[in-house]
Amino acid sequence: MRFSSESLAVLLAFGSLSYAGNILAEEHNGFLQDGSLTLNLKNYYYNHDGKNGGADGRDWSQAAQFNYTSGFSTGMVGLGVDAFLYSGLKLDKRFSGAGNVPNNDNTTWTQGGGTLKAKVSNTTLKYGTQQTSAPVFAVAGSRITPQTATGFSLLSKDIKDLTLDAGHFTSGNGPRGTTSRGELGAAYAGVSASKIDYLGGKYSPLPNVSLALYGANLENIWNQYYLSAQYVHAIDTKQALTFNFNGYRTMDSGSAQAGGIDTKALSLAVSYSYIGHKLMLAYQTVDGDTPFDYIGVGNEGSFGDSIYLMNAVQVSDFNGPGEQSLQVRYDYDFSTSGLPGLTFLARYLKGWGSDGRHMSSDSEYQYLNYGSDGKEQEIDVELGYVVQSGPAKDLALRLRQAFYNANGDLNGVTPDTIQTRIHVSYPLNIF
């Protein structure tokens, strides 16, 4: 698949016009009447304790995130705007940073942006600074402030049970950046691209079946395709089985600035849930001479979220060339025990067979120094609580603890670490 910006512009215009006559469009109260302004106060402590000679990293930060979303003006074509302002504060400058705060002497940083949007029926076209979630181009939102990307997006839900999704983006901003004109590129390769174009959709032919298909072109780096399927089988009112498949195919394109790429990555998972308990077993494999790579966002090279594989977790993605991995995960929702809002997660992952010997000598992934028999393992434990009522309603607390280690053939990619992350989030609806 190869998109040009001109062909995508035609696609966007055609998609909007093709639904212009649909009289079943959602009703809108108006630009101001449907508008909302929210404030999310976040506090984040991140401690990356490097082991076996690995570097330490630590930061503690506070952020205020304002998000304004307008309604749409009345008429056949509804117009609106979205805007955001994020401000961050280092709470302890003794810490050198672990990815949440800028790597400089500034105590505070700010980023802001906006989006123009137009809606015809249930099809919305946007241009500006946005947060995307396509499996081939998803910016991350888990740090103290989220990543953003600047460009066009089109989302259409005019066809029953089908969502069409397309985008053309030319720049981005990481969680500790201050400009929306930062770089986009390949995260692991560390190579930048001038644009990315993607097209795809999600379809639910049955209430318990979900399918997705996407394709993307990261200019002069790769063509990437994604396929997923999910099936939920309800055994009875208390029990269910869920089956998940996610697969990617990535091939170099254009001038191949990251070198030759021909990689297949897939994961298969089955989950059993009973009342508040959930047990999952997942298998993941990467077939290729280079690791499975995905989008990097911003000038500081932060990793996006475009890796919808089951074994991409807190520390490692388990995505080395030729690597296989297994995961066992257990979740418990304490609401079934009379404690609503309290959740628990524990998982163990083991990866083996990573082999970098067949990588071409000019590959941009050579610096990762994959050995011939990489092995790694990770244990994650999470505890979360969301206040259910009272003046602190929706206040969310989350503790994430990870223990990771690898052998010498992988330790240059992801050093051994014990990670502690503490999130506190307090969302407020201003209007």
N, C-alpha and C positions, 0 to 999 in steps of 0.2 A: 504494500500500500504506500502511495506517495501523494501527499497533499501539497499544493501550492497555496499561498495566501489568497491568490485570485480565485482559485477554484473553491476554496472554503467560503470566501465571501459570497460567491454565487449560491452555494449550498445554503448559507444562512438566510440570504434574502428569499430564496425559493421556499425554504421551510416556513418562514414567517408568512409569506403571501399565500401559501397553499392552504392555510387554515383561516384565512381572513373572513371567509363566509360562514364559519361555524357559529351557529346561533346558540350553541350550548355552552358558551364560554362562562367562566365563573363570574358572578356578580361582584362588583367592586363598589365600596362606599365612597371612595375618593382618595386623592393623594394624601391629604392630612388625616382624614378619618381612620384610615387603615394603618397609619404610621406607628412606629414604636421606637423607643429609646431604652437601651439596657446598659447597665454598668456591671462588669464582672471584676471583683477584687480578688486577686490571686497572690498567694504566697508560696514560694517554692524553695525547698532546700534539696541540694543535689550533692552527694558525696561519692566520688569515684575513687575508691581506694585501690590503687594499682599494686599488684603482687608480682613476685619474681622479677623485680627490676622495672616493672611498668610504672609510668608516671602517674602521680595523683592529680586529681582535679576536684575542686569544690567551689560551690557558690551558693549564696542565699540572696533571694531577690523578692521584690514586691512589685506588682503591676496593677494598673487600673486600665480596663479595656471598655471603652465606650463604643457601642454599635447602634447606628440609626438605620432603620429600614422604613422607607416610605411605602404608602400604598400606591395604587395606580390611578391615574386620572381616568375619568369616565369617558366613554366613547369606544369606537371600534378598536382603536389602538390606544392602550393605556400606557402612560409614561410615568416614570418614577426615578428615584435616586436612592442609593445606599451609601453610607459613609461610616468611617471608623477612625478612632484615635486611640492609640496604645501608648502608655507611658510606663517605663520601667525604672526601678531604683535598686542599686546595689546596697544591701543591708550590712555587708561586712567586706570592706575593701582588702582585708588581709588575704582573702581567698583569690586565687589566680583565675578561677573560672572553669566550668565543666560543660559549657555549651549554652547556658542560659543568658549570660551577660556579656557585653562587649569586652574584648581583650585589649582594653586601654584604660587610661586613668579616669575616664568619665564616670561619674557616680550615677548619672541619669541618662536615659535615652528615650527618644520619642519617634513614633512612626504614625503616619496617617494616610488616608486615601479615600477614594470614592468611586462609585460605579453608576453609570447611566443605564437605565433598563427600559425596555419596551415590551409590551405583552399584547398578543393577539390570540384570542381564545385561551388555550392552555399552553401556549408556546411563548417562552420568554427569551429575549435576546439581551445580553448585557455586554457593556464595554467598560473596562476600568480595572481597578485593583480588587481581586476577588480571592476567595478560598475555594479551591477546586477539590473534588473527591473522586474523579475518574480513576479506575484501577491502573491506567497507564500514565496518569498525570494527577496525582493527589499531593497537595501540600500538607505539611504536618501541623498539628495543632496541640501537641502534648507538652510543649515547653512553656516558659513563663509568658511569652507572647507568641501567637501563631505565625507561621509562614504565610506569605501572600504571593500572588502572581498577577501580572498585568497583561490584559489582552481581551479577546472576544470569547464569549461562551453562548451556546444555544441549548436550551432544555425544553423538550416538547413532551407533553402528556396528553395530547389530543386523541390518540388512538388507545382504546381501552386495553389495559394490562400491559401497555408498551411505553417505555420511556426512551426517547432518543436524546443523545448527548453528543455535542461537538464543541471543539474549542480551538483557538489559535492564540498562543501566548508567546510573548517576546522577552519578558524579563520577570524577575522575582525578588523577594526579600526574605531573608532568614529571620529566625526568632530574635536575634540580637543586632539586626541591621537597622539602618535608618533611611534607606532609599529603596523605592519601588523599582528602580532601574538596575538592580543587581542582576547577576548572571543566572542562567539556567544551564543545566548540563547533565553529564553522567556522574553520579555520586561517587562510585568507587574508582572510576577512571580519572576523575578530576579534570575532565575536558569540558569546555563550555560550548554552547550552541546558541545561535542567534534566534532560534524559534523552535516551537514544537506545535504540531497540528495533530488532533485526534478526532476520531469519530467512533461512535458505538451506541449500544443500547442495552436495556434490560427488559426482559419479557417474562410474564407470569402466566403461562397457559392454564394452570390450575392453581387453586389457592395454596397448595402445599408444594408447588414447584416454582423455582426461580432460575432463570437463565440469563447470562450476560455475554456479550461479544464486543470487543473493542480492537481498534488498530490505531497506531500512532507513528509519526515520523519525527524523530529528534534530528534536526537538520545536520547532515554530514556525519552522523554518528550511528544511528540505528533505525530500523523499522521494528516495531514491537507489536505483538498481537496477544490478546488475552481472551480466555474462554473460562467460564465458570458455570457450575450447576449445583443447585441445592434441592434436596428432597427431604421433607419432614413427614414421618409416618407416626401418626398418633396411635399408640397401642390401646390406650383407654384415656379417661379423663385425667389420670395422674401420671402416665408414662408416655414417652415418645422417643423415637429414634430419628436422628438427623444425619444425613449424608452430605458431605461437601467435597466438591472438586474445584480446584483452581489451577490453571495452567497458563504459562507464558512461552512465547517463541520470540527470540530476539536475534536479528541478523544485521550486520553492518550495512550501511547505506552511504551513498554519495562518496565523499572523499575518505570515509572511514577514519576519522580523526582519533578514535580510540583504538584503532587497529582492527584486525579481523575478529568478528563476533558471529558465532553460530551456536546459540545456547537454547536448550529447552529446560524449563523448570516447572515442576508440578507438585501439588500436594493433594492428598486424600485424607479425609477425616470422617470418623463416625463418632457420634455422641449419643449417650443414653441419659435421659433425664427422668427423675422420679421425685415428684413434689419439689422440694427445694434443692435437691442434689443433681449434679450433672457430672458425668465422667466422659472424657474424650480421649481417643487414641488417634494420632495423626502420623502420617508418613510423608516425607518430602524428599525429592531427588532433583539434582541438577545434572543435565547431560550436556557437556561442552568443555572446551579447553580454557575458558575464561569463567569468572564467577557470574552469577546472575546479577545484573546491575539495574539500577532504576534512577529516578530523577534526583538531582541535587539542586538546591534552591538557595540563591543569595551569594554575595561575594565571599562570605566566610565558609562556604562549602558545606552547609548543613544538609543532612539527608532528608528527602521528602518521605511521603508515606505510600509511594506507588509500588508496594510489594504486598499484594493480597495473597500471600502464602502462609499456611497455618503455622509454620515453624520459624517465622520471623518474629522474635520476641524482644524482651527488654534490652539485652546486651547484644546478642548475636542474631544474624539472619540465617545462619546455617545454609549459606548459599555459595560455598566454594566450588570450584570446577570439579565435577564428578562426585560431589558430596551427596551422601544419603543421611537421613536423620529420622529419628522417632521421637514422639512426644506423648507423655501421659499427663493429663490435666484433670484437676478436680475443682469444681466450683460449688459453693453453697450459699444460698440466699436465706438469711436468718428470719425473713418475714414469716416463713412457715413455722418458726418456733416462737412467734410472738414478738420479734425484734425487727420491725420493718425498717429498711434503710441500711442495714448492716449486711455486708457481703464479704466473702472470703474466696481466695484463689490460691492454688498451689500447683506447680507443674515441674516436670523434669524432662529435659531434652538431652539426647545423645546424638552426636554426628560423627561420621566416619567416612573414609575413602576419598577425602579431598586430595586432588593430584594436579599440581601445576606444571608438571614436566613437559607437557605437550603444547604449552602456550608459545605463540610465535615470539621471536626475539624482539620485534618492534612493537609489541603490545603495550598499551598504556597501563596494563594491569601488572606488569612485571615487578613494579616496585613493592607489591604486596608480598613477594617472596613466598609464594605457596610452595610447600614441600611435596614429597611424593605420597605421603600417607597421613594427612591431617586428621586429627581427632579432637573433639571438643565436647564439653557438656555444660549444662546450665540448670540451676535450680532457682525458681522464682516463687516468691510468696507475696501476696497482696491482701491488704485489709482495707475496706472502705466503709464509710458511713455518711449518709445524707440525712440531715435533720428533717423530720417529717412535719413538724408544726411549730407554732409559737413565733416569737420575733426573729429567731434565727432560722426560720424555715428555708430549706434548700441549701444551707451551708453544707459544703461537702469536704470531707477529710479523706485522704488516701495515703497509705503507707505502702511503698514498694521496695522489696528487698531482693537482691539478686546475687548469686554466687556463680562465677564463671571461671573455667580454666580450660586450657588447650595444650596439646603437646607442641614440641618445637617446630613441627611442620605447619602449624597454624598460628603460633603465638605472635608472629610478626604482623598478622592481619588484625586480630582482636586480642590484646594482651589480657592476661589473667586479672580479675578484679572482683572486689566485693562492692556492690553498689547499693546505696541507700537513697531513696527519693521520698520526700514528704511534700504532698500537695495540699493546699487549703484553698478552696474556691467559694466565693460568696456572690451569687448572681442577684442583681436587683433590677426590677422592672420600674423604670422611672415613669414611663407612660406607654 
